[in-house]
Amino acid sequence: WLNCFWEEGAQEEAENIFKYYQLISSLDQEKKEQGCQLDQFRTQQFLEKLGETLTGQALRAQVDIRKEKHHVSLLEYLIFKYGGSAETLVTKPQGGGDMGPKIDAASKSLEEMQESMTKLKAQLEELTVKLEEQKKAEDALAAAEAEQQAALDALRAEKDAHQKKLDDLEKASQDDSLSTVKRNKAANEFQQLKAEDPLPVRKAEITQEAALRKVAKQRKIASEKTAATEAQKLEVEKAEEEGQAKVDECVAEISELKKCGGDTYGTFWWMEREIEEAQKYLPRHKLKNIATAVGALKV
């Protein structure tokens, strides 16, 4: 469409046409990003989003809905919106000539790059969410481990305090510098304290030690999972570097093809626009370089 009607207004509408393509792709439930046509229901959704609502009857009257599948393609919508005919699209020369195969190859490279970037974006988003959840789980387990450790420390402190009191009372009961009454009182308290059953405290300590070991093991496993996810994310980020190289290659290819001239203005515009779209998925520190390269293509 852009090649065919570039000099008849398509150049000025190129950005809008690209947005129509993006919208159709988002509504095409079967082909997703590769989508180029919609059934009647989703065509109405498409028109509603553009503020061009039509009833089913009006839609069928104004847009060429193919009876066998009741689908509307992007090209059919463009004919409906801007005029022209399918015959003109098919028959009008659109440039390319001997450069056709090279343009097709560059277009294929661009398509592969876009597919790669889309997958990388999805993977990064998934890994980022996963990593956040794992870190939260790890932090919760670390807090639980600290809590269990504090409880164990408290039990041990209680046990140590009990033993210290026993030692002090025994020492006092044998201290000749104290009066007989005080020594007897200390001896009596010593026997009473010694007679207390130490099993509950010891049992509580053993139980607490087991709980601490359990949560420590869980935290270690969580930490290992977090580390594994971080490693996966690094691999995807490394793949981003490869994506950067693909972008550079596409920019170089298109730049060389443009030097050869021809009438495929729409093709070049579309490829440059798709490179701009692909750069959104690259790390921020690389956007400036790619923006500069794409800008050079438009000169």
SERO-4910 file (N, C-alpha, C, O; in steps of 0.05 Angstrom, whole numbers):
BEGIN
 pado doro    nc1    nc2    nc3   cac1   cac2   cac3    cc1    cc2    cc3    oc1    oc2    oc3
  Trp    A     17    -24      0      0      0      0     17     25      0     13     44    -16
  Leu    A     37     26     18     54     49     19     70     53     -7     72     76    -17
  Asn    A     81     32    -18     95     34    -44     77     44    -66     84     61    -82
  Cys    A     53     33    -66     34     38    -88     24     67    -87     22     80   -108
  Phe    A     18     77    -64      6    104    -61     23    124    -46     14    143    -35
  Trp    A     49    119    -47     68    136    -32     65    166    -40     65    183    -23
  Glu    A     63    171    -66     62    198    -76     33    209    -75     29    233    -81
  Glu    A     13    192    -69    -15    200    -68    -25    203    -40    -49    200    -35
  Gly    A     -8    208    -21    -17    213      7     -9    191     27    -11    196     51
  Ala    A      1    169     17      9    147     36     32    155     53     34    147     76
  Gln    A     50    172     43     73    180     59     64    195     84     75    190    106
  Glu    A     44    213     81     35    228    104     19    210    123     18    217    147
  Glu    A      7    189    113     -9    171    131      6    147    140     -5    129    153
  Ala    A     32    145    134     48    121    140     47    113    170     42     90    176
  Glu    A     50    133    187     50    127    216     23    117    225     21     99    242
  Asn    A      1    129    215    -25    119    222    -30     91    212    -41     74    226
  Ile    A    -20     85    188    -23     58    177     -8     38    194    -17     15    198
  Phe    A     15     46    203     31     28    221     15     23    246     15      0    256
  Lys    A      2     43    257    -14     39    281    -38     21    276    -46      5    294
  Tyr    A    -50     23    252    -72      5    245    -62    -24    245    -76    -42    254
  Tyr    A    -39    -27    233    -27    -54    232    -22    -65    261    -29    -88    266
  Gln    A    -12    -48    279     -7    -57    306    -33    -64    320    -35    -84    335
  Leu    A    -54    -48    315    -80    -53    328    -92    -79    318   -102    -95    334
  Ile    A    -91    -84    292   -101   -109    281    -86   -133    292    -98   -153    299
  Ser    A    -59   -130    294    -43   -152    305    -51   -158    334    -52   -181    342
  Ser    A    -57   -137    349    -65   -142    377    -92   -155    380    -98   -168    400
  Leu    A   -109   -151    360   -137   -162    361   -138   -189    347   -157   -204    352
  Asp    A   -119   -196    331   -119   -222    317   -112   -244    337    -88   -246    344
  Gln    A   -131   -260    346   -126   -280    366   -112   -304    356   -101   -320    372
  Glu    A   -111   -308    330    -99   -332    318    -70   -327    312    -53   -343    319
  Lys    A    -64   -306    297    -36   -302    287    -21   -281    303      3   -277    299
  Lys    A    -34   -268    322    -20   -248    340     -5   -228    323    -17   -214    306
  Glu    A     22   -226    328     38   -206    314     38   -209    284     43   -190    269
  Gln    A     33   -234    274     33   -239    246      5   -234    233      1   -238    210
  Gly    A    -13   -225    250    -41   -221    241    -44   -198    221    -30   -178    223
  Cys    A    -62   -202    202    -67   -181    182    -97   -179    174   -104   -164    156
  Gln    A   -114   -195    189   -142   -194    182   -158   -201    207   -149   -213    226
  Leu    A   -184   -192    207   -201   -196    231   -228   -205    221   -237   -199    199
  Asp    A   -242   -220    239   -270   -228    232   -288   -204    237   -278   -182    246
  Gln    A   -314   -207    232   -332   -183    234   -333   -172    262   -332   -147    265
  Phe    A   -334   -189    282   -336   -179    309   -311   -163    317   -314   -141    328
  Arg    A   -288   -174    311   -263   -159    319   -258   -135    300   -245   -116    308
  Thr    A   -269   -137    276   -267   -113    259   -283    -90    271   -274    -67    270
  Gln    A   -306    -96    283   -321    -75    296   -306    -65    321   -307    -41    326
  Gln    A   -293    -83    335   -276    -74    357   -254    -55    347   -248    -34    359
  Phe    A   -242    -63    325   -220    -47    313   -230    -19    306   -217      1    313
  Leu    A   -254    -17    294   -265      8    286   -273     25    310   -270     49    310
  Glu    A   -283     12    331   -291     26    356   -266     39    368   -268     62    378
  Lys    A   -244     25    369   -219     36    380   -209     60    364   -195     77    375
  Leu    A   -217     61    339   -209     83    322   -230    105    321   -227    125    307
  Gly    A   -252    101    336   -273    120    336   -289    120    310   -300    141    302
  Glu    A   -290     97    296   -303     95    270   -325     73    272   -327     57    254
  Thr    A   -341     74    293   -360     52    298   -380     50    275   -391     70    265
  Leu    A   -385     25    267   -405     19    246   -422     -4    256   -412    -22    270
  Thr    A   -448     -5    249   -465    -28    254   -456    -50    236   -442    -46    216
  Gly    A   -465    -75    243   -459    -97    226   -468    -94    197   -453   -100    178
  Gln    A   -492    -83    193   -502    -78    167   -486    -57    152   -479    -61    128
  Ala    A   -479    -35    166   -464    -14    154   -435    -24    147   -423    -16    127
  Leu    A   -425    -41    165   -398    -52    161   -397    -68    135   -379    -66    119
  Arg    A   -417    -86    132   -418   -103    109   -422    -86     83   -413    -94     62
  Ala    A   -437    -64     86   -442    -48     63   -418    -31     54   -414    -27     30
  Gln    A   -401    -23     73   -379     -5     67   -352    -18     65   -334     -9     51
  Val    A   -349    -41     78   -323    -55     78   -327    -82     64   -347    -95     68
  Asp    A   -308    -89     47   -309   -114     32   -305   -138     49   -282   -148     51
  Ile    A   -325   -147     63   -323   -171     80   -327   -196     63   -347   -199     50
  Arg    A   -306   -212     62   -308   -236     46   -328   -256     57   -327   -263     81
  Lys    A   -347   -264     41   -370   -280     50   -361   -307     62   -373   -317     81
  Glu    A   -340   -319     50   -334   -346     59   -323   -347     87   -327   -367    101
  Lys    A   -310   -326     96   -299   -326    123   -307   -301    140   -301   -300    163
  His    A   -320   -282    127   -328   -258    140   -304   -244    153   -306   -234    176
  His    A   -282   -243    139   -258   -230    149   -252   -204    134   -259   -201    110
  Val    A   -240   -185    148   -231   -160    136   -201   -158    139   -191   -161    162
  Ser    A   -186   -154    118   -157   -151    119   -150   -122    123   -166   -104    119
  Leu    A   -125   -117    130   -115    -89    133   -117    -75    106   -125    -51    106
  Leu    A   -110    -88     84   -111    -75     58   -140    -67     51   -145    -46     40
  Glu    A   -159    -85     58   -187    -78     52   -196    -54     68   -211    -37     59
  Tyr    A   -187    -53     93   -194    -29    109   -182     -4     98   -195     17     97
  Leu    A   -157     -6     88   -144     18     77   -158     27     51   -160     51     46
  Ile    A   -168      8     35   -183     16     11   -209     30     20   -217     50      8
  Phe    A   -222     19     41   -246     31     51   -241     59     61   -257     77     57
  Lys    A   -218     63     75   -213     89     88   -202    110     68   -210    133     69
  Tyr    A   -183    101     51   -170    120     34   -178    120      5   -170    137    -11
  Gly    A   -193     99     -3   -200     97    -31   -179     79    -46   -162     67    -33
  Gly    A   -182     79    -72   -164     61    -88   -177     35    -92   -201     31    -85
  Ser    A   -163     16   -104   -174    -10   -110   -154    -32   -107   -129    -27   -108
  Ala    A   -164    -57   -103   -146    -80   -101   -131    -84   -128   -108    -92   -128
  Glu    A   -145    -77   -150   -132    -81   -176   -108    -63   -179    -87    -71   -190
  Thr    A   -110    -38   -169    -88    -19   -170    -64    -30   -154    -41    -28   -162
  Leu    A    -71    -40   -131    -50    -51   -113    -34    -74   -127    -10    -76   -124
  Val    A    -49    -90   -142    -36   -114   -154    -21   -106   -179      0   -117   -185
  Thr    A    -31    -87   -194    -20    -81   -221      0    -58   -221     17    -57   -239
  Lys    A     -1    -40   -203     16    -16   -204     45    -24   -197     49    -37   -176
  Pro    A     65    -16   -213     93    -22   -206    101    -10   -179     93     13   -173
  Gln    A    115    -25   -163    122    -15   -137    153    -15   -132    162    -16   -110
  Gly    A    168    -14   -153    197    -12   -150    209    -39   -143    195    -59   -144
  Gly    A    233    -38   -135    247    -63   -127    266    -72   -149    290    -71   -147
  Gly    A    254    -82   -172    270    -91   -194    290   -112   -185    284   -131   -171
  Asp    A    315   -108   -194    337   -127   -188    343   -127   -158    355   -146   -148
  Met    A    334   -106   -144    340   -105   -115    319   -121    -99    322   -124    -74
  Gly    A    299   -131   -113    277   -145    -99    287   -167    -80    279   -167    -56
  Pro    A    303   -186    -90    313   -207    -72    328   -197    -47    325   -208    -25
  Lys    A    344   -176    -51    359   -165    -29    340   -152     -9    344   -154     15
  Ile    A    320   -138    -19    301   -125     -1    286   -147     14    280   -144     38
  Asp    A    278   -168      0    264   -191     14    282   -203     36    272   -209     57
  Ala    A    308   -205     30    326   -217     50    328   -199     74    328   -208     97
  Ala    A    330   -172     69    332   -153     91    306   -154    107    307   -152    132
  Ser    A    284   -156     93    258   -157    107    256   -182    124    245   -181    147
  Lys    A    266   -205    114    266   -229    129    283   -227    154    276   -236    176
  Ser    A    307   -215    151    324   -211    174    311   -194    195    313   -199    219
  Leu    A    297   -174    186    282   -156    204    260   -171    219    256   -167    243
  Glu    A    246   -188    204    225   -204    216    236   -223    238    224   -225    259
  Glu    A    259   -235    232    271   -253    251    281   -238    276    278   -247    299
  Met    A    291   -214    271    300   -197    293    276   -189    311    279   -190    336
  Gln    A    254   -182    299    230   -175    314    220   -198    331    213   -195    354
  Glu    A    219   -222    319    210   -245    333    228   -251    357    219   -258    378
  Ser    A    255   -248    352    274   -253    374    270   -232    397    270   -240    420
  Met    A    266   -207    389    262   -186    409    237   -190    425    236   -186    450
  Thr    A    216   -199    412    190   -204    425    193   -226    446    184   -224    468
  Lys    A    207   -248    438    212   -270    456    229   -261    480    224   -269    503
  Leu    A    250   -245    474    267   -236    496    252   -219    515    255   -221    539
  Lys    A    235   -202    505    219   -184    522    201   -201    540    200   -196    564
  Ala    A    188   -221    529    170   -239    545    186   -254    566    178   -256    589
  Gln    A    210   -264    558    226   -279    577    236   -261    600    236   -269    623
  Leu    A    245   -236    593    254   -218    613    232   -210    633    236   -208    657
  Glu    A    208   -205    622    186   -198    639    179   -221    658    175   -217    682
  Glu    A    179   -246    647    173   -269    663    194   -274    685    187   -279    708
  Leu    A    219   -271    677    241   -276    696    242   -254    718    248   -259    741
  Thr    A    235   -229    710    235   -207    729    214   -211    750    219   -207    774
  Val    A    190   -219    741    168   -225    760    176   -249    778    172   -248    803
  Lys    A    187   -269    766    195   -293    781    216   -287    801    215   -296    824
  Leu    A    235   -270    793    257   -263    811    247   -247    835    256   -250    858
  Glu    A    228   -229    830    217   -213    851    202   -230    871    205   -227    896
  Glu    A    187   -250    861    172   -268    879    191   -285    895    187   -290    919
  Gln    A    212   -295    882    232   -311    896    247   -296    918    252   -306    939
  Lys    A    253   -271    912    267   -254    931    249   -248    955    258   -248    978
  Lys    A    223   -244    950    204   -240    972    203   -265    989    203   -263   1014
  Ala    A    201   -288    976    200   -313    991    225   -318   1007    224   -326   1030
  Glu    A    248   -311    995    274   -314   1009    276   -295   1033    285   -303   1054
  Asp    A    266   -271   1029    267   -251   1051    248   -260   1074    255   -257   1097
  Ala    A    225   -272   1067    207   -281   1087    219   -304   1103    216   -306   1127
  Leu    A    233   -322   1089    246   -345   1102    269   -335   1120    274   -346   1141
  Ala    A    283   -315   1110    306   -304   1126    295   -291   1151    307   -294   1173
  Ala    A    272   -278   1149    260   -266   1173    250   -288   1192    253   -285   1216
  Ala    A    239   -309   1181    230   -332   1197    253   -345   1211    252   -353   1234
  Glu    A    276   -347   1197    300   -359   1208    310   -342   1231    318   -353   1252
  Ala    A    310   -316   1227    319   -298   1249    301   -300   1273    310   -299   1296
  Glu    A    275   -303   1268    256   -306   1290    260   -332   1305    259   -332   1330
  Gln    A    265   -353   1290    270   -379   1303    296   -378   1319    298   -389   1341
  Gln    A    316   -365   1308    341   -363   1322    338   -347   1348    350   -354   1368
  Ala    A    322   -326   1347    318   -309   1370    303   -325   1392    309   -323   1416
  Ala    A    284   -342   1383    269   -358   1403    288   -379   1415    287   -384   1439
  Leu    A    306   -390   1399    325   -410   1410    344   -396   1429    351   -407   1450
  Asp    A    353   -372   1421    372   -357   1439    358   -351   1466    371   -352   1486
  Ala    A    332   -345   1465    317   -339   1489    316   -364   1508    319   -362   1532
  Leu    A    311   -387   1495    310   -412   1511    337   -418   1523    338   -426   1547
  Arg    A    358   -414   1508    384   -420   1518    392   -400   1540    405   -407   1560
  Ala    A    383   -375   1537    389   -355   1558    374   -363   1584    385   -360   1605
  Glu    A    349   -373   1581    334   -382   1604    347   -406   1617    349   -407   1642
  Lys    A    358   -424   1601    372   -447   1611    397   -439   1626    403   -449   1647
  Asp    A    412   -420   1614    437   -411   1626    431   -396   1652    446   -399   1672
  Ala    A    410   -381   1653    402   -366   1677    395   -385   1699    401   -381   1723
  His    A    381   -407   1692    374   -427   1712    399   -440   1723    401   -445   1748
  Gln    A    418   -447   1706    442   -460   1715    459   -441   1733    471   -449   1752
  Lys    A    459   -415   1725    474   -395   1741    462   -393   1769    477   -390   1789
  Lys    A    436   -393   1770    423   -390   1796    429   -415   1814    433   -412   1838
  Leu    A    429   -438   1801    437   -463   1816    465   -460   1827    471   -466   1850
  Asp    A    484   -451   1810    512   -448   1818    514   -428   1841    529   -433   1860
  Asp    A    500   -406   1839    501   -385   1860    490   -395   1886    502   -390   1907
  Leu    A    468   -410   1885    456   -420   1910    474   -441   1923    477   -442   1947
  Glu    A    486   -458   1906    504   -479   1917    528   -466   1930    537   -475   1951
  Lys    A    538   -446   1917    562   -432   1928    554   -418   1955    570   -418   1974
  Ala    A    531   -406   1955    522   -392   1980    517   -411   2002    523   -405   2026
  Ser    A    508   -435   1996    502   -455   2017    528   -465   2030    527   -477   2052
  Gln    A    550   -461   2016    576   -471   2027    595   -448   2035    618   -452   2042
  Asp    A    584   -424   2035    600   -400   2042    600   -396   2072    580   -388   2084
  Asp    A    623   -401   2085    625   -399   2114    623   -370   2124    619   -365   2147
  Ser    A    627   -351   2106    625   -323   2114    596   -314   2119    591   -293   2130
  Leu    A    577   -331   2109    549   -325   2113    539   -338   2139    551   -357   2149
  Ser    A    517   -327   2149    506   -339   2174    493   -366   2168    488   -372   2145
  Thr    A    489   -381   2189    477   -408   2186    450   -406   2173    443   -423   2156
  Val    A    434   -386   2181    407   -383   2170    408   -379   2139    393   -391   2124
  Lys    A    427   -361   2131    429   -355   2102    439   -379   2087    431   -384   2064
  Arg    A    458   -394   2099    469   -418   2085    447   -439   2082    444   -451   2061
  Asn    A    431   -443   2104    409   -462   2103    388   -454   2083    377   -471   2068
  Lys    A    382   -428   2082    362   -418   2063    371   -423   2034    356   -432   2017
  Ala    A    397   -418   2029    408   -422   2002    408   -451   1995    401   -459   1973
  Ala    A    415   -468   2015    415   -497   2010    387   -507   2004    383   -524   1986
  Asn    A    367   -497   2018    339   -505   2014    330   -497   1986    317   -513   1972
  Glu    A    335   -472   1978    327   -462   1951    342   -478   1929    331   -483   1908
  Phe    A    367   -485   1935    383   -500   1916    370   -527   1910    367   -535   1887
  Gln    A    362   -541   1932    349   -567   1929    323   -565   1914    316   -582   1898
  Gln    A    307   -544   1920    281   -541   1907    285   -535   1877    271   -547   1860
  Leu    A    304   -518   1871    309   -511   1843    321   -535   1827    314   -539   1804
  Lys    A    338   -550   1841    350   -573   1828    329   -595   1823    332   -611   1805
  Ala    A    309   -596   1840    288   -616   1838    269   -610   1815    254   -628   1806
  Glu    A    269   -586   1805    251   -579   1783    258   -596   1758    281   -601   1753
  Asp    A    237   -604   1744    241   -621   1720    253   -605   1697    240   -586   1687
  Pro    A    277   -611   1688    290   -596   1667    280   -604   1639    287   -592   1619
  Leu    A    264   -626   1638    256   -638   1612    241   -618   1594    246   -616   1570
  Pro    A    221   -603   1605    206   -585   1588    224   -565   1573    221   -560   1550
  Val    A    243   -553   1589    261   -533   1576    278   -547   1556    283   -536   1534
  Arg    A    289   -570   1563    306   -585   1544    291   -593   1519    301   -592   1496
  Lys    A    266   -602   1523    249   -610   1501    243   -586   1482    244   -589   1458
  Ala    A    237   -564   1495    231   -540   1480    256   -531   1464    253   -522   1441
  Glu    A    279   -534   1476    304   -527   1462    309   -545   1438    316   -535   1416
  Ile    A    304   -571   1441    308   -590   1419    288   -584   1396    296   -584   1373
  Thr    A    263   -579   1404    243   -572   1384    250   -547   1369    247   -545   1344
  Gln    A    260   -527   1384    267   -502   1371    291   -505   1352    292   -492   1331
  Glu    A    310   -521   1360    333   -526   1343    324   -540   1317    335   -533   1296
  Ala    A    305   -558   1319    295   -572   1295    281   -552   1277    284   -553   1252
  Ala    A    265   -535   1289    250   -515   1273    270   -496   1259    265   -488   1236
  Leu    A    291   -489   1273    311   -471   1261    325   -485   1238    330   -473   1217
  Arg    A    332   -510   1241    345   -525   1220    327   -527   1195    337   -524   1173
  Lys    A    302   -531   1200    283   -534   1178    280   -508   1162    282   -509   1138
  Val    A    276   -486   1176    273   -461   1162    299   -452   1149    299   -439   1128
  Ala    A    322   -459   1161    348   -453   1149    352   -468   1123    363   -458   1103
  Lys    A    343   -493   1123    344   -509   1098    327   -498   1076    335   -496   1053
  Gln    A    302   -489   1084    284   -477   1065    295   -451   1053    293   -446   1029
  Arg    A    308   -435   1070    320   -410   1061    343   -416   1042    346   -401   1022
  Lys    A    358   -436   1047    381   -444   1030    371   -452   1002    382   -444    982
  Ile    A    349   -468   1002    337   -477    976    327   -453    961    330   -451    937
  Ala    A    313   -435    976    302   -411    963    325   -394    952    322   -382    930
  Ser    A    347   -392    966    370   -376    957    381   -388    931    389   -373    913
  Glu    A    383   -414    930    393   -428    907    375   -423    882    385   -419    860
  Lys    A    349   -424    887    330   -418    865    333   -390    855    332   -385    831
  Thr    A    336   -371    874    340   -343    866    365   -340    849    365   -326    829
  Ala    A    386   -353    858    412   -351    843    409   -363    815    420   -352    796
  Ala    A    394   -385    813    390   -398    787    374   -379    768    380   -377    745
  Thr    A    354   -366    779    337   -348    763    354   -324    755    352   -314    732
  Glu    A    371   -314    772    388   -291    766    407   -299    743    414   -283    725
  Ala    A    417   -324    744    434   -334    722    419   -335    696    430   -328    675
  Gln    A    394   -344    697    377   -345    673    374   -317    661    375   -313    637
  Lys    A    368   -298    679    364   -271    670    389   -260    657    388   -245    637
  Leu    A    412   -267    668    438   -258    656    441   -269    628    451   -256    610
  Glu    A    432   -294    624    433   -307    597    416   -292    577    423   -288    554
  Val    A    392   -285    587    374   -270    569    385   -242    562    383   -233    540
  Glu    A    397   -230    582    409   -204    578    433   -206    558    438   -188    543
  Lys    A    446   -229    559    468   -234    540    456   -237    512    468   -228    493
  Ala    A    433   -250    511    419   -252    485    411   -225    474    410   -221    450
  Glu    A    406   -206    492    400   -179    484    423   -167    469    420   -152    450
  Glu    A    447   -174    478    471   -164    464    471   -174    435    479   -160    416
  Glu    A    463   -199    431    462   -211    405    440   -196    389    443   -192    365
  Gly    A    418   -189    402    397   -174    389    406   -147    380    399   -138    358
  Gln    A    424   -135    396    436   -110    388    452   -113    362    450    -96    344
  Ala    A    466   -135    359    482   -140    335    463   -143    311    470   -134    289
  Lys    A    440   -156    315    421   -160    293    410   -133    284    406   -129    260
  Val    A    404   -116    304    394    -90    297    415    -75    280    408    -63    259
  Asp    A    440    -76    288    461    -63    273    463    -73    244    467    -58    225
  Glu    A    460   -100    241    461   -112    215    438   -103    197    442    -96    174
  Cys    A    414   -101    209    391    -92    194    394    -63    185    388    -56    163
  Val    A    404    -47    204    408    -19    197    428    -16    174    424     -1    155
  Ala    A    450    -32    175    470    -31    154    459    -40    127    465    -28    106
  Glu    A    443    -62    128    431    -73    103    413    -52     90    415    -47     66
  Ile    A    395    -41    106    376    -21     95    391      3     85    383     14     64
  Ser    A    411     12     99    427     35     90    439     30     63    438     48     46
  Glu    A    450      7     58    462      0     33    441     -2     10    446      8    -12
  Leu    A    418    -13     17    397    -16     -3    386     11    -11    380     15    -35
  Lys    A    384     30      8    374     56      1    392     71    -18    383     88    -34
  Lys    A    418     66    -16    437     79    -33    433     71    -62    441     86    -80
  Cys    A    421     48    -66    417     38    -94    393     51   -107    388     47   -131
  Gly    A    378     67    -92    355     81   -104    331     62   -108    330     41    -96
  Gly    A    312     70   -125    288     54   -130    264     68   -119    266     89   -106
  Asp    A    240     56   -124    215     68   -116    202     55    -92    179     60    -86
  Thr    A    217     38    -78    206     24    -55    207     40    -29    217     31     -9
  Tyr    A    197     65    -31    198     83     -8    183     72     16    191     73     39
  Gly    A    159     61     10    143     50     31    156     26     45    155     24     70
  Thr    A    169     10     30    184    -13     42    205     -4     61    207    -14     83
  Phe    A    221     15     52    243     25     69    231     39     94    242     36    116
  Trp    A    210     55     90    198     68    113    189     48    133    193     51    157
  Trp    A    176     27    124    165      6    142    187     -8    157    185    -13    181
  Met    A    208    -15    143    230    -29    156    243    -11    177    250    -20    199
  Glu    A    247     14    170    259     33    190    240     36    214    250     37    237
  Arg    A    214     37    209    195     39    231    195     15    249    192     17    273
  Glu    A    198     -8    237    199    -33    253    225    -35    269    225    -46    291
  Ile    A    246    -24    259    271    -23    274    267     -5    299    276    -11    321
  Glu    A    254     18    295    248     35    317    231     21    338    236     25    362
  Glu    A    213      5    329    196    -10    347    212    -31    362    208    -35    386
  Ala    A    229    -44    348    246    -66    360    264    -54    381    270    -68    401
  Gln    A    274    -30    377    293    -18    396    281    -14    424    295    -11    443
  Lys    A    254    -14    425    241    -10    451    247    -33    470    245    -31    494
  Tyr    A    254    -56    459    259    -80    475    288    -83    483    296   -101    497
  Leu    A    305    -64    473    333    -65    480    338    -50    506    322    -33    514
  Pro    A    361    -57    520    368    -42    544    369    -12    539    377     -4    517
  Arg    A    362      4    559    361     33    556    387     45    547    387     64    531
  His    A    410     34    556    435     47    550    443     43    521    462     56    511
  Lys    A    427     26    506    433     22    478    415     38    459    420     40    435
  Leu    A    393     50    470    374     63    453    385     86    438    378     91    415
  Lys    A    402    102    451    413    126    439    428    119    413    425    133    393
  Asn    A    445     98    414    460     90    391    443     81    368    448     89    345
  Ile    A    422     66    374    404     56    353    388     79    341    384     80    317
  Ala    A    378     96    359    363    119    349    380    136    330    369    146    310
  Thr    A    405    139    336    423    154    318    426    140    292    426    153    271
  Ala    A    429    114    292    432     98    268    407    100    250    409    104    226
  Val    A    384     97    263    359     98    247    355    126    236    345    129    214
  Gly    A    362    146    252    360    173    243    377    177    218    369    192    200
  Ala    A    400    165    217    418    168    194    405    156    169    410    165    147
  Leu    A    389    134    173    376    122    150    356    140    136    351    138    112
  Lys    A    344    158    152    323    175    142    334    200    127    318    215    116
  Val    A    360    203    127    371    226    114    370    222     83    379    239     68
***
